[in-house]
Amino acid sequence: MPLWIIWGIVGILFLVAEALTVGFFLGWFGIAAIIAAVLAAINLPFGYQVGAFVVCAIVGILISRKFSDKVTIEPPRKSNVDRLLDQKGIVLETIDNSKGTGRVKVDRDVWLADSVDDSVIEKDSTIKVLEIQGTHLIVEKIQ
């Protein structure tokens, strides 16, 4: 079997594999293999074919990575606890930042809580969640 056919088959296999995956990584190997197939078809030595394959694949990957880094902007990840912001809850244990006490119930979940202004918030008071710091909710009392 002629070498150009082997390169062509390899190129097609890479392109098919690329079509089945996310991103554009294997496609460069497919294009590089097809370029090597053309070089084999015009009877250039095998070393030139392999060299062209390697260079084309590396250059393609580097160009596409640089482009994708510029184009791809990942939005900040939101966690499920962000849904608690601005929610109301009930104080289960008096919130006193100086003593390090305070638990609240928001949406059926119990959380440790701190007062936003260091004021003491009594048990059974209604609160609003202002922010989240680690495992603590920062809350304010609602009148």
C-alpha positions as CSV (number, residue, x, y, z in Angstrom):
1,M,0.0,0.0,0.0
2,P,1.4,3.4,-1.0
3,L,2.6,5.6,1.9
4,W,0.3,8.5,0.8
5,I,-2.7,6.3,1.3
6,I,-1.6,5.4,4.8
7,W,-1.1,9.1,5.6
8,G,-4.5,9.8,4.2
9,I,-6.2,7.1,6.2
10,V,-4.5,8.4,9.4
11,G,-5.6,11.9,8.6
12,I,-9.2,10.9,8.0
13,L,-9.2,8.9,11.3
14,F,-7.9,11.9,13.2
15,L,-10.6,14.1,11.6
16,V,-13.3,11.6,12.4
17,A,-12.0,11.4,16.0
18,E,-12.1,15.2,16.1
19,A,-15.7,15.3,15.0
20,L,-16.5,13.0,18.0
21,T,-14.8,15.1,20.6
22,V,-15.1,18.6,22.0
23,G,-12.5,21.2,21.1
24,F,-10.1,21.4,18.1
25,F,-7.1,19.3,19.1
26,L,-7.1,16.1,17.0
27,G,-8.1,18.1,13.9
28,W,-4.6,19.5,13.6
29,F,-3.1,16.0,13.5
30,G,-5.6,15.1,10.8
31,I,-4.7,18.2,8.7
32,A,-1.0,17.5,9.3
33,A,-1.4,13.9,8.2
34,I,-3.2,15.0,5.0
35,I,-0.3,17.4,4.3
36,A,2.1,14.5,4.8
37,A,0.0,12.5,2.4
38,V,0.4,15.1,-0.2
39,L,4.1,15.2,0.3
40,A,4.2,11.4,0.0
41,A,2.1,11.5,-3.2
42,I,4.8,13.8,-4.8
43,N,7.5,11.3,-3.7
44,L,9.3,13.5,-1.1
45,P,11.4,11.4,1.4
46,F,9.8,10.0,4.5
47,G,11.8,12.3,6.8
48,Y,10.2,15.3,5.1
49,Q,6.8,13.8,5.5
50,V,7.3,13.1,9.2
51,G,8.9,16.5,9.7
52,A,6.0,18.3,8.0
53,F,3.5,16.3,10.0
54,V,5.2,17.2,13.3
55,V,5.7,20.9,12.5
56,C,2.1,21.4,11.1
57,A,0.6,19.7,14.1
58,I,2.6,21.7,16.6
59,V,2.0,25.0,14.8
60,G,-1.7,24.3,14.5
61,I,-2.1,23.4,18.1
62,L,-0.1,26.5,19.3
63,I,-2.1,28.9,17.1
64,S,-5.5,27.4,18.1
65,R,-4.5,27.4,21.8
66,K,-3.5,31.1,21.6
67,F,-6.7,31.9,19.8
68,S,-8.9,30.0,22.2
69,D,-7.3,31.6,25.2
70,K,-8.2,35.0,23.8
71,V,-11.7,34.0,22.8
72,T,-12.7,31.9,25.8
73,I,-13.7,33.8,28.9
74,E,-14.9,31.7,31.7
75,P,-17.7,33.3,33.7
76,P,-17.3,33.3,37.5
77,R,-18.7,30.1,38.9
78,K,-21.7,30.4,41.1
79,S,-22.4,28.0,43.8
80,N,-25.7,26.9,45.1
81,V,-25.3,29.0,48.2
82,D,-25.5,32.1,46.1
83,R,-29.3,31.5,46.0
84,L,-29.4,32.4,49.7
85,L,-28.4,36.0,49.2
86,D,-31.3,38.4,50.0
87,Q,-33.3,35.5,51.5
88,K,-35.1,35.8,54.8
89,G,-34.7,33.4,57.7
90,I,-35.3,32.8,61.4
91,V,-32.7,33.0,64.2
92,L,-32.4,29.6,65.9
93,E,-29.7,30.6,68.3
94,T,-29.0,34.2,69.4
95,I,-26.4,35.8,67.1
96,D,-23.6,37.4,69.1
97,N,-20.3,38.0,67.2
98,S,-18.3,38.6,70.4
99,K,-19.3,35.2,71.8
100,G,-19.1,33.5,68.4
101,T,-22.6,32.2,68.6
102,G,-25.5,32.3,66.2
103,R,-27.4,29.9,64.0
104,V,-30.2,30.7,61.5
105,K,-32.5,28.7,59.3
106,V,-32.9,29.7,55.7
107,D,-34.7,27.6,53.2
108,R,-34.9,24.5,55.4
109,D,-31.1,24.6,56.0
110,V,-29.4,25.6,59.2
111,W,-26.3,27.9,59.0
112,L,-23.9,29.5,61.3
113,A,-24.5,33.3,61.2
114,D,-22.8,36.5,62.1
115,S,-24.4,39.9,62.4
116,V,-23.2,42.4,59.8
117,D,-22.9,45.3,62.3
118,D,-21.8,43.2,65.4
119,S,-25.2,43.8,67.0
120,V,-26.8,41.0,69.0
121,I,-29.8,39.4,67.2
122,E,-32.2,37.5,69.5
123,K,-33.6,34.1,68.9
124,D,-36.8,33.9,66.8
125,S,-35.9,37.2,65.0
126,T,-36.3,37.5,61.3
127,I,-33.1,38.1,59.3
128,K,-32.0,38.8,55.8
129,V,-28.9,37.2,54.3
130,L,-26.5,39.9,53.0
131,E,-23.4,37.8,52.1
132,I,-21.7,34.5,52.6
133,Q,-18.2,34.1,54.1
134,G,-17.1,30.5,54.1
135,T,-19.6,28.6,56.2
136,H,-21.1,31.7,57.8
137,L,-24.0,33.8,56.6
138,I,-23.7,37.5,57.3
139,V,-27.1,38.7,58.2
140,E,-29.1,41.7,59.4
141,K,-32.2,41.9,61.5
142,I,-35.4,42.7,59.7
143,Q,-37.9,44.8,61.7
